[in-house]
Amino acid sequence: MLFYHQCNLFVYVGCWGLKPSSGDLERSPHSDPDPWEVQHRHKRSWVWNQFFVLEEYTGNEPLYVGKLHSDVDKGDGKVKYVLSGEGATSIFTIDENTGDIHATKRLDREAQAYYTLQAQAVDRLTNLPVEPKSEFVVKVQDINDNEPKFLDGPYLAGVPEMSPLGTMVVQVAATDADDPTYGNSARVVYSIIHGQPYFSVEPKTGVIRTALPNMDRETRDQYVLVIQAKDMVGQMGGLSGTTSVTVTLTDVNDNPPRFTHSKSPLLESLPVQSVVARIKAADADIGSNAEMDYRIMDGDGLGMFNITTDEDTQEGVIILLKPLDFETKSSFSLRVEATNRNIDSNFLSLGPFSDTTSVKVTVEDVNEPPIFSAPLSKMVVSEDAKVGTSIGKVSAHDPDTSSSAIRYSIDRNTDLERYFNVDALSGVISTAKPLDREANSVHNLTIFAIESQDPLQTGKGIALITVLDINDNAPVFAIDYETILCENAMPGQVIQTISAVDKDEPLSGHRFYFALAAPVAGNLNFTLRDNKDNTASILTKRGGFRRQEQPVYRLPVLIVDSGSPALSSTNTLSVRVCDCNADGVALSCGAVAYTATGLSTGALLAILVMVLLIVTMRRRRKEPLILEEERDIRENIVRYDDEGGGEEDTEAFDMVTLRNLNVIRDPNVRRDVTPDTPTFFHYTSATRPSYKSLPDNVVFREFIWERLKDADVDPSAPPYDSLQTYAFEGSGSVAESLSSLESLSTDSDQNYDYLTNWGPRFKKLADLYGNSDD
């Protein structure tokens, strides 16, 4: 069989990518054929070949790949060509008569570079092969359809300031998905678009270097470069990609420290180790290059003062080593030197990297306030300490030569509840009230020490009092548990895991013990299992729970802590019985809402009461306001526990009170009863504005006055003072009333014929009210 590729006829035996069929001489797909072997195999009817297809072909017609032909094929139509392998029929098709191969889809070399196919010639009638099956490769030829990409970009790099020309900064690399072995589609060159004249990039390697010498970080410390990578060796028509490179100049020690001025602190009486002054030499460098050491070179303060470096601020901290005595010496002179700690030998020519300054210390005689021997006194007290228990003692002294007596007091702004007292003379602190660690575990008291001779001289000290815990709080549930019990729950099923909390904080940690309270310990419904990890599980003892029988179970749980003595509490866990789906998700809980066909006795009585109330209210609307020997039920609310909804709502009350504001404005209709004679007080449309147009501070006043006028002119109202009740919510709703409860206050006759359809239980009501004529 001959393989033709487009316009070329390939007769080379054993080309790359092809394998001979069974029975042929085996050879490596990449081995060169032996010329002698070719001369002795001239009778073979198959010739293997490799085909090429250009990727991303966008023509309207299938792309011609090549042609298969067998010597057995005499052109009489008896031979049929069959193609199989990767992409056969889906990508590559073959004309079974002519052996022409076409590509029907656009190919992407980056997705798949070649396809391995098998060709076979078979007898059309018998479908038996007339040639052995042979394998060949269709290779996808690359085009430049991928731009270079910087997979590691954007880049961050650093280079020391003052670096010489050509110092390497960083190397960038772009990759191109095109075939690097074919043409220049994947050959990339680099160029710098933004960043000259400070930096340059090598076109072939992507190495970025400094293009200017002696760049100074103190002048500019950061540069943003834009690097471009272009394929086709940078020629016109190539594709390109860019990335950014942020170059930061790192600091070198090229700036010596410099003092700006001398220091002359004025000292009062200070204790030893007090900070006398802070001085600093300015250094334009940063980090370790700006670190410096200070020393006192000479002066009459040697041995009296010391200087150290504050590592955070690089300041020189002058510290007093010995007590000051104004009468002995009133001033000191110091000469201080600052030297860079890390000197770079490459920049010694810019030195010297040190500087000096003068510091004059003046001592001034002042009357100082008392000083506490310990600025912070820590004390502890048990929370069950009795009132008057001594906790500890504070002590202060007058540093002046007068040695005035000291009186102590507590800053009550730090002890608002007055839990503590301090003895004015001795400084002993004691309890003044019972303590509660759970309310306040630490008390931070400010203690005043006042000179007796000069009360303006006041020193301050801190007494930090820690309240030690005792076991005085019983454990309780950690949260308010919402426990759901499915009706289909099985015996032994965990329905809730509970935990506890305790306001106390024992040193060894909490340990809680759980049990059912004694009255329910032997119940047949639930049991409790202590998990020994401060939690407990509630389990069912049985199945078959029904909401109709009992919608809620209340389970008292006893919790005991491990304190000494131990405390306990009983907490009630409410378990609601719910109807659940197969996954245990609650669908509805609580009591069952019964329908008319399956009502309980309580529900039937409730509905009967509701119907009687409605009928009674309708018949009494035309009666006088005073009811003789009857109870006024207009504001009576009847409640019961059955949950309903919609038309079967189980709450009966006078719904007229929910009427819309704009409806009850009509003074001709009473809200409680309908008088036989109409009222004589009328408003015209001009004098009675809509409540919606009135401001909020007027609408309620107007409503009350109108109701008062209605009562005053109503002939059916009692002649004495009476209480008039109106339900009025104002005019805040933009949507007005959306309720359908207005129907209860209409004068239309109610049709009760539907009572006959409620069954024999409502026969009496149907006989009484079913016929309006009766």
C-alpha positions in Angstrom: 0.0 0.0 0.0 1.3 3.4 -0.9 0.9 6.5 1.4 0.6 9.8 -0.3 0.9 13.1 1.6 -0.8 15.9 -0.3 1.3 16.4 -3.4 4.2 14.2 -2.3 4.6 10.5 -2.8 6.5 8.9 0.1 8.1 5.5 -0.7 10.5 5.4 2.2 10.1 2.2 4.2 10.1 2.4 8.1 9.8 6.2 8.5 9.5 7.7 12.0 6.3 6.9 13.8 5.2 3.8 11.8 5.1 0.2 12.8 5.0 -2.8 10.4 2.2 -5.2 10.7 2.3 -8.7 12.1 4.6 -10.9 10.1 6.8 -8.1 8.9 10.4 -7.7 10.0 10.5 -5.7 13.3 12.6 -2.6 13.5 12.8 0.5 15.7 10.5 3.3 14.6 13.5 5.6 14.7 16.1 3.3 13.1 17.3 4.0 9.6 16.5 1.3 7.0 19.1 -1.0 5.7 19.6 -0.4 1.9 20.2 -4.1 1.3 16.9 -4.9 3.1 15.1 -2.4 0.9 16.4 -4.1 -2.3 15.1 -7.5 -1.1 11.6 -6.3 -0.1 10.5 -4.7 -3.4 7.5 -7.1 -3.6 5.8 -5.6 -0.5 2.5 -3.9 -1.3 2.4 -1.6 1.7 4.6 1.5 2.1 4.5 3.3 5.5 4.7 7.0 5.8 4.2 10.0 8.1 1.7 12.7 7.3 1.7 16.4 8.4 -1.3 18.6 9.1 -1.1 22.4 9.8 -2.6 23.4 13.1 -5.4 25.9 13.5 -6.6 25.4 9.9 -9.7 27.6 9.5 -10.9 26.7 6.0 -14.5 25.8 5.2 -13.7 22.5 3.6 -12.0 19.5 5.3 -8.3 19.6 5.1 -6.7 17.1 2.8 -4.1 15.1 4.7 -2.9 12.3 2.3 -3.9 9.2 0.3 -3.7 5.4 0.9 -3.5 3.0 -2.1 -2.9 -0.7 -2.3 -1.4 -2.6 -5.2 -4.2 -5.0 -4.8 -6.7 -2.3 -5.7 -7.3 -2.5 -9.5 -9.7 0.3 -9.5 -12.7 -2.1 -9.9 -14.2 -1.1 -6.5 -13.5 -4.5 -4.9 -11.1 -3.0 -2.3 -12.4 -0.9 0.7 -10.1 1.3 2.8 -10.6 1.4 6.6 -9.1 3.8 9.1 -8.8 3.3 12.9 -6.9 4.7 15.8 -6.7 8.1 17.5 -9.2 10.5 16.1 -10.5 8.1 13.4 -14.0 9.1 12.3 -14.1 12.0 14.8 -11.2 14.0 13.5 -9.8 12.1 10.5 -12.0 10.5 7.8 -11.1 8.3 4.8 -12.8 7.8 1.5 -13.3 4.0 1.5 -13.1 4.0 -2.3 -10.2 6.3 -3.0 -8.3 6.1 0.2 -8.2 9.9 0.6 -7.7 11.1 4.2 -9.1 14.4 5.4 -9.1 16.3 8.7 -12.6 17.5 9.6 -11.7 19.6 12.7 -9.3 22.3 13.6 -6.3 20.9 15.4 -4.2 22.4 18.2 -0.6 21.2 18.4 -0.3 22.4 22.0 -3.2 20.1 22.9 -1.9 17.1 21.0 1.2 17.0 18.8 0.5 13.9 16.8 -2.0 11.1 16.2 -1.3 7.4 15.7 -3.6 5.7 13.1 -4.0 2.3 11.6 -4.8 1.7 7.9 -6.3 -1.5 6.4 -7.5 -2.6 3.0 -10.3 -5.2 3.0 -12.3 -7.0 0.4 -15.6 -5.1 0.0 -17.7 -8.3 -0.4 -16.1 -10.6 2.2 -14.7 -7.9 4.5 -11.5 -9.9 4.7 -8.2 -8.0 4.7 -6.3 -8.0 1.5 -3.4 -6.1 3.1 -2.0 -6.4 6.7 -2.9 -3.6 9.0 -0.3 -0.9 9.1 0.3 2.0 11.6 1.3 5.5 10.6 1.4 8.9 12.3 -0.2 12.2 11.5 1.9 15.0 13.0 0.4 18.4 13.7 2.7 21.2 12.3 3.1 24.2 14.5 2.2 27.8 13.7 3.0 30.8 15.9 -0.3 31.1 17.8 1.0 31.4 21.4 2.6 34.5 22.9 5.4 34.3 25.5 4.3 34.3 29.1 6.2 35.1 32.3 4.9 32.3 34.6 6.8 33.6 37.6 5.9 37.3 37.2 5.5 39.9 38.4 9.0 39.9 40.0 10.3 41.4 43.2 14.1 42.0 43.4 16.6 44.0 45.3 20.1 45.3 44.7 22.4 47.2 47.0 22.6 51.0 46.6 25.8 52.4 45.2 26.3 49.2 43.2 28.7 49.4 40.2 27.5 49.5 36.6 26.3 46.1 35.3 25.5 44.5 38.7 23.0 41.7 38.1 19.6 42.3 39.7 17.4 39.4 38.7 16.8 37.0 35.7 13.4 36.8 34.2 12.2 34.0 32.0 9.3 33.7 29.5 8.0 30.5 28.0 6.3 30.0 24.7 3.9 27.0 24.1 4.8 26.8 20.4 7.1 24.1 19.0 10.7 25.0 19.9 12.0 22.6 17.2 10.2 24.1 14.3 10.9 27.6 13.1 11.3 30.6 15.4 7.8 30.5 17.0 9.3 29.8 20.4 12.5 31.7 20.2 12.2 34.6 22.6 14.2 37.8 23.0 13.8 40.3 25.9 13.7 44.0 25.9 13.1 46.7 28.5 10.1 49.0 27.9 10.1 51.0 31.0 13.1 51.5 33.4 15.8 53.2 31.4 18.3 54.6 32.0 18.6 52.9 35.4 18.5 49.3 34.3 19.0 47.1 31.2 18.1 43.5 30.1 20.1 41.0 28.1 18.0 40.1 25.0 18.8 36.4 25.0 19.1 35.5 28.7 16.6 37.9 30.4 19.3 39.0 33.0 18.5 42.5 34.3 21.5 44.6 35.3 22.1 48.1 36.7 22.7 50.6 33.9 23.9 53.5 36.1 26.5 53.5 38.9 26.1 54.8 42.4 22.4 54.9 42.7 21.5 56.3 46.1 18.7 54.8 48.2 18.4 57.9 50.2 17.4 59.7 47.0 15.1 57.0 45.5 14.7 53.5 46.9 12.4 51.8 44.4 12.0 51.4 40.6 9.3 49.6 38.6 10.5 48.0 35.3 8.4 46.7 32.4 10.1 43.8 30.6 8.9 42.5 27.2 9.4 39.0 25.7 8.8 38.7 22.0 9.0 35.5 19.9 10.1 35.0 16.3 13.5 36.3 17.5 11.9 39.7 17.9 11.1 40.0 14.2 8.0 41.9 13.0 4.9 39.8 13.3 6.0 38.0 16.4 3.9 37.8 19.5 4.9 39.4 22.8 4.1 39.4 26.5 5.2 41.7 29.4 5.8 41.5 33.1 6.7 44.0 35.8 9.9 43.9 37.9 9.9 45.9 41.2 13.5 46.6 42.1 14.2 47.9 45.6 17.6 49.5 46.5 18.8 47.9 49.7 20.7 50.1 52.2 24.4 50.2 52.7 26.2 52.1 55.4 27.2 55.1 53.4 26.0 57.9 55.8 27.8 58.7 59.1 25.8 59.7 62.2 25.5 63.4 63.0 24.3 65.2 66.1 22.1 68.2 65.4 22.5 70.1 68.7 23.7 69.7 72.3 21.5 68.8 75.2 20.9 70.6 78.5 18.4 68.7 80.6 17.2 70.2 83.9 16.9 67.7 86.7 14.7 67.6 89.7 15.2 65.0 92.4 15.3 61.6 90.7 15.8 58.1 92.0 18.8 56.0 90.9 18.4 54.3 87.4 16.0 57.1 86.3 16.3 58.3 82.7 18.0 61.7 82.7 17.8 62.5 79.0 17.6 61.0 75.5 19.8 62.1 72.7 20.0 60.9 69.1 22.4 61.3 66.2 20.7 61.4 62.8 21.6 58.8 60.3 20.1 58.6 56.8 20.7 54.9 56.6 18.2 52.3 57.8 18.2 49.0 59.5 21.5 47.6 60.8 23.4 50.4 58.9 21.8 52.9 61.2 22.6 51.1 64.4 25.0 53.0 66.7 26.7 52.8 70.0 26.9 55.7 72.5 29.6 56.3 75.1 30.5 59.1 77.5 34.0 60.2 76.5 34.8 62.6 79.3 33.4 65.3 81.7 32.7 65.6 85.4 29.8 63.3 85.2 31.9 60.1 84.7 30.7 57.6 87.2 27.5 59.6 87.9 25.8 58.9 84.7 25.8 56.1 82.1 24.5 56.0 78.5 23.0 53.0 76.6 21.4 52.6 73.2 17.6 52.1 72.8 17.6 49.4 70.2 14.1 50.4 69.0 14.8 54.1 68.4 18.6 54.1 68.3 18.6 56.9 70.9 21.2 57.4 73.5 19.6 57.0 76.9 21.4 58.8 79.8 20.7 57.1 83.1 21.4 58.3 86.6 23.7 56.0 88.5 24.0 57.7 91.9 21.6 59.9 93.9 21.8 63.6 93.2 22.5 66.1 96.0 21.8 69.7 95.1 23.8 71.1 98.0 26.9 69.1 96.9 26.8 69.7 93.1 24.2 71.5 91.1 25.4 70.7 87.5 27.4 68.2 85.4 29.0 68.3 82.0 29.3 65.3 79.7 30.8 64.7 76.2 29.0 61.9 74.3 30.1 60.1 71.2 27.9 58.2 68.7 29.6 55.6 66.4 28.0 53.4 63.7 28.0 49.8 64.9 28.4 48.2 61.4 30.9 50.1 59.2 31.3 49.1 55.6 35.0 49.3 54.6 34.0 50.1 51.0 32.7 53.5 52.2 35.4 54.6 54.7 36.2 57.5 52.4 32.8 59.0 53.3 33.6 58.9 57.1 34.4 59.3 59.8 31.3 57.3 60.9 31.1 58.9 64.3 30.2 62.3 65.9 30.3 63.9 69.3 28.1 66.4 71.3 28.0 68.1 74.7 25.4 67.4 77.4 25.0 69.7 80.4 22.9 68.4 83.3 21.5 71.0 85.8 20.2 69.8 89.2 17.4 71.8 90.8 16.3 71.6 94.4 12.6 70.9 94.7 10.1 69.5 97.2 9.3 66.1 95.9 6.2 64.0 96.6 6.4 60.8 98.7 7.8 57.8 96.9 6.4 54.3 97.3 9.0 51.7 98.2 7.3 49.4 95.7 5.4 51.2 92.9 3.3 48.0 92.3 2.2 45.9 95.3 0.6 42.6 94.5 -1.8 41.0 97.0 -4.2 38.1 97.1 -7.4 37.5 99.1 -10.0 34.8 99.1 -13.4 35.7 97.9 -15.0 34.3 101.1 -12.8 36.6 103.3 -14.7 38.3 106.1 -15.2 42.0 106.2 -12.1 43.6 107.9 -9.6 41.0 106.8 -6.1 42.5 106.3 -4.7 41.8 102.8 -1.4 43.6 102.7 0.5 46.8 103.3 1.8 49.7 101.2 4.7 51.9 102.2 5.9 55.3 101.0 8.5 57.9 102.3 9.3 61.5 101.8 12.5 61.9 99.8 13.0 65.5 101.1 15.2 66.3 104.1 12.1 67.3 106.0 10.9 63.7 106.1 7.3 64.7 106.5 4.8 62.1 107.9 2.7 60.3 105.3 -1.0 59.6 105.3 -2.5 57.0 102.9 -5.9 56.9 101.1 -7.5 55.0 98.2 -8.5 56.7 95.0 -12.2 55.9 95.0 -12.3 56.2 91.2 -10.5 52.9 91.2 -12.7 51.4 94.0 -16.2 52.8 93.2 -18.0 50.0 95.1 -15.7 50.7 98.2 -14.7 47.0 98.6 -11.5 48.0 100.4 -10.1 50.4 103.1 -6.6 51.5 103.9 -5.3 52.6 107.3 -4.3 56.2 106.9 -1.2 55.8 109.1 0.0 52.3 108.7 -0.9 51.7 105.0 -2.6 48.3 105.8 -5.3 47.4 103.2 -8.3 45.5 104.4 -11.7 44.3 103.0 -14.7 46.6 103.5 -17.4 44.4 101.8 -17.9 40.8 100.8 -16.1 39.9 97.6 -17.3 38.1 94.6 -14.6 36.7 92.2 -17.2 36.1 89.5 -18.1 39.8 89.5 -14.6 41.1 89.7 -11.5 38.8 89.9 -8.9 41.6 90.0 -9.0 45.0 91.7 -6.5 47.6 90.6 -6.4 50.2 93.3 -4.5 53.5 93.2 -3.1 54.4 96.6 -2.3 58.0 97.5 0.6 58.9 99.8 0.2 62.5 101.0 2.7 64.6 103.0 1.2 65.8 106.3 3.1 69.1 106.1 2.2 69.8 102.4 -0.9 68.0 101.2 -0.2 69.1 97.7 2.7 66.7 97.6 1.0 63.4 96.8 2.6 60.2 95.6 0.8 57.4 93.8 1.2 53.6 94.1 -0.7 50.7 92.7 -2.1 47.8 94.7 -3.1 44.9 92.5 -5.4 42.7 94.5 -6.3 39.2 93.1 -9.4 37.5 94.4 -9.0 33.8 94.8 -11.8 31.5 93.8 -14.0 29.3 95.9 -16.7 27.0 94.8 -19.8 29.1 95.3 -21.6 28.7 91.9 -23.6 25.7 90.8 -23.2 24.4 87.2 -26.0 25.1 84.7 -26.8 24.2 81.1 -24.2 25.7 78.7 -27.1 27.0 76.4 -30.8 26.9 76.2 -31.2 23.6 74.4 -33.9 23.1 71.7 -34.4 19.4 71.7 -36.3 17.7 68.9 -37.6 14.1 69.2 -38.9 12.6 66.0 -42.0 10.4 66.2 -40.1 7.7 64.3 -37.2 7.7 66.8 -35.9 4.3 67.8 -35.1 3.0 71.3 -31.5 3.9 72.4 -31.3 6.9 70.0 -29.3 9.9 71.2 -31.6 13.0 70.8 -29.4 15.6 72.6 -25.9 16.0 73.9 -25.7 18.5 76.8 -22.9 20.3 78.5 -22.6 22.6 81.4 -20.8 25.8 82.4 -19.8 27.1 85.9 -18.8 30.6 86.8 -16.1 29.2 89.1 -12.6 28.5 87.8 -11.0 25.7 89.8 -7.2 25.3 89.4 -7.6 21.7 88.2 -10.3 22.6 85.7 -14.0 21.7 85.8 -15.4 18.2 86.1 -19.2 17.9 85.9 -21.4 14.9 86.7 -24.8 14.4 85.1 -27.8 12.4 86.1 -31.6 12.5 85.9 -33.3 14.1 88.8 -34.7 11.6 91.3 -38.4 12.0 90.4 -37.7 10.9 86.8 -34.8 8.7 87.2 -36.9 5.6 86.5 -39.1 7.0 83.8 -39.9 4.8 80.8 -39.3 7.4 78.1 -35.7 8.7 78.4 -32.4 7.9 80.1 -29.1 9.9 80.5 -25.6 8.7 79.8 -22.7 10.6 81.4 -19.9 10.7 78.8 -17.2 11.5 81.4 -16.0 14.4 79.4 -18.2 17.1 80.8 -21.0 16.2 78.5 -24.0 13.9 78.7 -26.3 12.3 76.1 -30.0 12.0 76.4 -31.3 8.7 74.9 -34.7 7.3 74.2 -35.8 4.2 76.1 -38.6 3.4 73.8 -40.0 4.3 70.4 -43.5 5.2 69.2 -43.7 8.7 70.5 -46.8 10.6 69.3 -47.6 14.3 69.3 -51.3 13.5 69.8 -50.5 11.8 73.1 -47.9 14.3 74.5 -46.3 17.1 72.4 -43.7 18.1 75.0 -41.7 16.3 77.6 -39.8 18.1 80.4 -36.8 16.3 81.7 -35.1 17.5 84.9 -31.3 17.0 84.7 -29.1 17.1 87.8 -25.6 18.6 87.3 -23.0 18.4 90.0 -19.5 20.0 89.9 -16.3 18.7 91.4 -15.7 21.5 93.9 -15.3 21.2 97.6 -18.0 21.2 98.7 -19.7 20.1 95.5 -22.6 22.2 94.2 -25.4 21.1 92.1 -28.5 22.4 90.2 -31.4 20.9 88.4 -32.0 22.1 84.9 -35.1 21.3 82.9 -34.6 20.0 79.3 -37.7 20.5 77.1 -38.1 17.8 74.5 -40.6 18.5 71.7 -42.1 15.7 69.7 -42.0 16.4 66.0 -43.1 14.8 62.7 -39.8 14.2 60.8 -38.9 13.0 57.3 -36.7 10.0 56.5 -33.5 12.0 57.1 -34.6 13.1 60.6 -35.4 16.7 59.7 -38.3 18.1 61.7 -41.3 19.0 59.6 -43.8 20.1 62.3 -43.6 20.1 66.1 -45.9 20.5 69.0 -49.6 19.8 69.2 -51.4 18.5 66.1 -53.7 21.0 64.2 -56.9 19.0 63.9 -59.3 19.3 61.0 -63.1 19.4 61.3 -63.3 15.6 60.7 -61.0 14.7 63.5 -61.3 17.2 66.2 -60.7 16.5 69.9 -63.3 17.3 72.5 -61.3 20.4 73.6 -61.1 21.7 70.1 -64.8 21.2 69.5 -65.7 23.1 72.7 -63.4 25.9 71.7 -65.0 26.2 68.2 -68.4 26.1 69.8 -67.5 28.9 72.2 -66.1 31.0 69.3 -69.3 30.5 67.2 -71.5 31.5 70.1 -69.4 34.6 70.8 -69.7 35.7 67.2 -73.5 35.2 67.1 -73.9 36.8 70.5 -72.0 39.9 69.4 -74.0 40.2 66.3 -77.3 40.1 68.1 -76.2 42.4 70.9 -74.9 45.2 68.5 -78.3 46.9 68.6 -78.7 46.6 72.4 -78.0 49.5 74.8 -74.4 50.0 76.1 -75.5 48.9 79.6 -76.0 45.2 79.9 -78.2 44.0 82.7 -77.0 40.9 84.6 -74.8 39.9 81.7 -71.1 40.1 81.4 -69.7 42.2 78.6 -67.6 39.9 76.4 -66.4 42.3 73.9 -62.9 42.3 75.3 -62.9 38.7 76.5 -60.1 36.6 75.0 -60.4 32.9 75.1 -57.2 30.9 74.7 -56.4 27.2 74.6 -53.3 25.2 73.7 -54.3 23.6 70.4 -52.4 25.2 67.6 -54.3 25.9 64.4 -54.1 28.3 61.5 -56.1 30.1 58.9 -59.8 29.7 59.2 -59.4 27.4 62.1 -57.6 29.9 64.3 -58.3 29.1 67.9 -58.3 32.6 69.4 -61.7 34.3 69.8 -61.8 38.0 70.4 -63.6 41.1 69.1 -61.9 41.6 65.7 -63.7 45.0 65.3 -60.9 46.6 67.3 -58.5 45.8 64.4 -60.5 47.9 62.0 -58.7 50.3 59.6 -58.1 53.8 60.8 -59.8 55.4 57.8 -62.9 53.2 58.3 -63.5 53.9 62.0 -63.4 57.7 61.2 -67.2 57.5 60.4 -69.0 59.0 63.4 -72.3 57.6 62.3 -71.4 54.0 63.2 -70.6 53.0 66.8 -67.5 50.8 67.3 -69.1 48.9 70.1 -72.9 48.8 69.5 -75.1 50.2 66.7 -77.5 52.8 68.2 -81.2 52.8 67.1 -81.0 56.5 66.6 -78.2 58.0 64.5 -75.8 60.4 66.1 -76.4 64.1 65.6 -72.8 65.2 65.5 -71.5 65.4 61.9 -68.3 66.5 60.3 -68.0 68.0 56.8 -65.4 66.9 54.5 -63.7 70.3 54.7 -63.4 70.2 58.5 -62.4 66.6 58.9 -59.0 65.9 57.2 -57.7 62.4 56.6 -55.5 61.0 59.4 -52.8 60.4 56.9 -52.4 64.1 56.3 -52.0 64.9 60.0 -48.6 65.1 61.7 -47.7 62.4 64.2 -48.1 64.8 67.2 -51.7 65.7 66.2 -53.2 62.4 64.9 -53.7 60.8 68.3 -55.1 64.0 69.8 -57.6 64.3 67.0 -58.6 60.7 67.3 -59.4 61.0 71.0 -61.4 64.2 70.6 -63.5 62.6 67.8 -64.2 59.6 69.9 -65.2 61.9 72.8 -67.6 63.8 70.7 -69.2 60.6 69.4 -69.8 59.5 73.0 -71.2 62.9 74.1 -73.9 63.1 71.4 -74.8 59.4 71.4 -78.3 59.1 72.9 -77.7 55.4 73.7 -74.6 56.1 75.8 -75.0 56.1 79.6 -75.6 59.5 81.3 -72.6 59.0 83.6 -68.9 58.7 83.1 -67.8 55.5 81.5 -64.6 53.9 80.2 -64.4 53.9 76.4 -61.7 51.6 74.9 -60.4 52.1 71.3 -57.7 50.2 69.5 -55.9 52.7 67.4 -52.3 52.3 66.1 -51.9 55.7 64.3 -51.3 56.4 60.7 -47.8 55.0 60.1 -48.7 52.3 57.6 -48.2 53.4 54.0 -50.1 50.3 52.8 -53.1 51.0 55.0 -54.9 48.0 56.4 -54.3 44.7 54.7 -56.7 42.8 57.0 -59.9 41.1 56.0 -61.3 41.4 59.5 -63.6 44.2 58.5 -66.2 41.6 57.6 -67.0 41.1 61.3 -68.3 44.7 61.7 -70.6 44.8 58.7 -74.4 44.9 59.0 -75.0 42.2 56.3 -76.8 39.0 57.5 -74.6 36.1 58.1 -75.4 32.8 56.3 -75.0 29.9 58.7 -76.3 27.2 56.3 -72.8 25.7 56.2 -73.3 24.4 59.7 -75.5 21.6 58.3 -72.4 20.3 56.5 -70.4 19.9 59.7 -71.9 16.7 60.8 -74.1 15.5 63.7 -72.0 17.2 66.3 -73.1 20.6 65.0 -76.7 19.7 64.4 -78.0 21.7 67.3 -76.1 24.8 66.1 -77.5 24.2 62.6 -81.0 24.1 63.9 -80.6 27.3 65.9 -78.8 29.4 63.3 -79.1 27.6 60.0 -82.4 29.3 59.1 -82.2 33.1 59.4 -86.1 33.4 59.3 -86.3 31.4 62.5 
